């Protein structure tokens, strides 16, 4: 399953590089990328993802519980 997610993230980044995309799609791509890195114990990704969810930044739906799970 991780390979499938990685492929999805790579494809989204390729799309972003190739043409203009909506902010929503860029936010989705960033969330997917950070989630994959955080799930692989990347502490910088965990901190950033926790901040995004806890504070509802970048049009990502605010979810304090989920944010705290990445920050703890």
PELINMO-V247168 format. One record per residue. N is the residue number from 1. RES is the residue in one letter. SS is DSSP state (A for helix, B for strand, O for the rest). NEAR is the number of other C-alpha atoms within 10 Angstrom. D_LAST is the distance of its C-alpha to the last C-alpha in whole Angstrom. Layout:
n-><N/N>
res-><RES/RES>
ss-><SS/SS>
near-><NEAR/NEAR>
d_last-><D_LAST/D_LAST>
//
This chain:
n-><1/2/3/4/5/6/7/8/9/10/11/12/13/14/15/16/17/18/19/20/21/22/23/24/25/26/27/28/29/30/31/32/33/34/35/36/37/38/39/40/41/42/43/44/45/46/47/48/49/50/51/52/53/54/55/56/57/58/59/60/61/62/63/64/65/66/67/68/69/70/71/72>
res-><X/X/X/X/X/X/X/X/X/X/X/X/X/X/X/X/X/X/X/X/X/X/X/X/X/X/X/X/X/X/X/X/X/X/X/X/X/X/X/X/X/X/X/X/X/X/X/X/X/X/X/X/X/X/X/X/X/X/X/X/X/X/X/X/X/X/X/X/X/X/X/X>
ss-><O/A/A/A/A/A/A/A/A/A/A/A/A/A/A/A/A/A/O/O/O/O/A/A/A/A/A/A/A/A/A/A/A/A/A/A/A/A/A/O/O/O/A/A/A/A/A/A/A/A/A/A/A/A/A/O/O/O/O/O/O/O/O/A/A/A/A/A/A/A/A/O>
near-><6/9/8/9/14/15/12/15/20/14/13/20/16/11/14/15/10/9/8/9/12/10/11/12/14/17/15/17/19/18/20/18/20/22/20/18/17/19/13/11/11/13/14/12/21/24/17/18/27/25/20/22/24/21/16/15/13/16/13/16/12/16/15/15/12/15/21/16/13/20/17/8>
d_last-><25/23/26/27/24/25/28/27/25/28/31/29/29/32/33/32/34/37/37/36/33/32/29/27/28/26/23/23/23/21/18/20/19/16/15/17/16/12/13/15/12/13/11/13/13/9/9/12/12/9/11/14/13/12/15/17/19/21/23/20/19/17/14/12/11/10/9/6/6/6/4/0>
//
